[in-house]
Amino acid sequence: MVYPGPQKHVLKTFEHLVKLLPEAERTKPQVLLLAGGVVEFRNDTDREVVFRQESNFHYLSGCDVPSSFVVAAYQPGTSLSTTPSLALFIPKAELEDMMWSVPPPSPAAAKQIYDVTTVEHRSALPAAIETLIKALPGALFHTLPRNSPLFPTLPSEYTQQILDTDGAVTDLYLLSALHTARLVKDSNEIAAIKHANEISSRAHEVIMRVLGKAVKGKIGAGAGAGVDRPLLPGEWLIEKEAEAEAIFVASCRREGSVHQAYLPIVAASTRASTLHYCCNDREFAWGPVKPHDHHNKSELAHGKTKELDPQVLLIDAGCEWNCYASDITRTMPVGNGGKFTPEARAIYELVLEMQKESFDIIKAGLHWDAVQLICHRTLVKGFQKLGIFKTPESPGSGSWNSEEAILADGVSSAFFPHGVGHSLGMDVHDVPSASKPVVNPTINGITLGNESFYTYLRLRLPLEAGMVVTVEPGIYFSPHLLAAVRNSKHINHDVLKKYEPVGGVRIEDVVVVTDDGYQNLTTVRSDVAWIEAVCSGEI
């Protein structure tokens, strides 16, 4: 199957690139020169780490062959201005490649796979550069930032070859052009992201259903399991964060996804208050301790009669499909028969409302800051209803405890400190230089609400149709974040204590922005009735 899109991506990149150039440089021929990623090896094992192509290289070529190069040429006023040339240079298969690993394809085979103008072996690259220098006098050669650990190394011999002929090489513009081009996705990119999200959605549901089967006692070990033989997958219980992670990754892998888009976040109990919890190494919380459990002769340590403490399990995880990411978070009940506690349900429903209010306003032309603000506004209203935030003694916006006063104070940032979402594409936090520009075109030049709302926001732009973004509100009871507001006059601290054991709740979907709304690419449901029914084994 030919990877679709590179020719269009190259042209789109050149069009953005030319706009960034000084006026005097725009009429010159333009050439892109990029190195692809290389295979890395686990220390002293001679064993390759599973290869994943560098995103910008993949965007321009579709090529997943390690140690490759791509050269693209564009010239205003010629046929190259509508159909840039796109040449791919791949390594030649050597006997050692065939003996130890999977060899690269032949140029003829690669030409059938990748939508490029020509494919040659890597040894032909110097001659191709020389040809371009002669055919396109005065061409400006563009590279990704050189000497940066973020991008594959472009050997200096190629740039020196250009400089030796009085050619010009610059790394000032290409990355910005690529990020801007990648910000809005085409139909092929959206299809890949959609497929990644469908696989990940099923993986999230698999975890919920395994939890539900355990509640109903439908998961048990057969004869000899754990003694004469290992447990089989159908006998696995999820009693640890690592076990949930393993099932998620296995579900994605069996559907053909090679990579996770990022390392999964699997946090149970109060650990869900850590935004990017990275350990996934704890057991679920057990309890309560009964009056005579000290006489149990270590039976509890061997899973005899221990009970799961009611808690939440937050899983933020998503796989890749053909280098395109998914990013989904679901928070589910564990213990308590697969039902949320009253406090956890209240917080979950409030986060769900924050997401719904966000969905209701998303469309092309809306500034993303407005989505951030509406989440904080919904949180404040919800906390006032729950009694966590105090309510005005008399109606009106002038009260020190009014909704507007609490928003202006910024106290809600202690409970919802991160951004409501980010651009998503080939990378999970996609194209940061384009999605969060240095100069932020805020709504009419005005920051809405408290400045702290936007500290960690990764997207600060008016939305465009074709952008893919996450919508991921959350509420957290982190002792570290709450330390700064322990003396806040807006908080009823006795009520707050009731909710702190919840830990944290986040709900995250991936959507495509359209002219009049959005399309949700995440298929696993998040409504309370369905989540509880699945996690309790009722459906």
Salt bridges, closest charged atoms under 4 A:
GLU23 OE1 - ARG26 NH1 3.43
GLU25 OE1 - LYS28 NZ 2.92
GLU48 OE1 - ARG47 NH1 3.01
GLU130 OE2 - LYS134 NZ 3.24
ASP186 OD2 - HIS9 NE2 2.84
GLU189 OE1 - HIS9 NE2 3.83
GLU198 OE2 - LYS194 NZ 2.60
GLU198 OE1 - HIS195 ND1 3.70
GLU205 OE2 - ARG209 NE 2.74
GLU235 OE2 - ARG229 NH2 2.79
GLU241 OE2 - ARG271 NE 2.63
GLU255 OE1 - ARG202 NH2 2.76
ASP281 OD1 - ARG282 NE 3.74
GLU283 OE1 - LYS306 NZ 3.97
GLU307 OE2 - LYS290 NZ 2.91
ASP316 OD2 - ARG506 NH2 2.96
GLU320 OE2 - ARG52 NH2 2.75
ASP327 OD2 - HIS422 NE2 3.04
GLU349 OE2 - ARG345 NH1 3.40
ASP360 OD2 - LYS356 NZ 3.02
ASP369 OD1 - HIS367 ND1 3.67
ASP369 OD2 - ARG460 NH2 2.73
GLU403 OE2 - ARG377 NH1 2.47
GLU404 OE2 - ARG377 NH1 2.60
ASP427 OD2 - ARG182 NH2 3.01
ASP430 OD1 - ARG182 NH2 2.81
ASP430 OD2 - LYS185 NZ 2.91
GLU472 OE2 - HIS422 NE2 3.10
GLU472 OE1 - ARG506 NE 3.89
GLU500 OE2 - ARG486 NH1 2.98
GLU508 OE2 - HIS422 NE2 3.86
ASP509 OD1 - ARG330 NH1 2.90
ASP527 OD1 - ARG525 NE 2.97
GLU532 OE1 - ARG345 NH2 2.66
GLU538 OE2 - LYS339 NZ 2.91
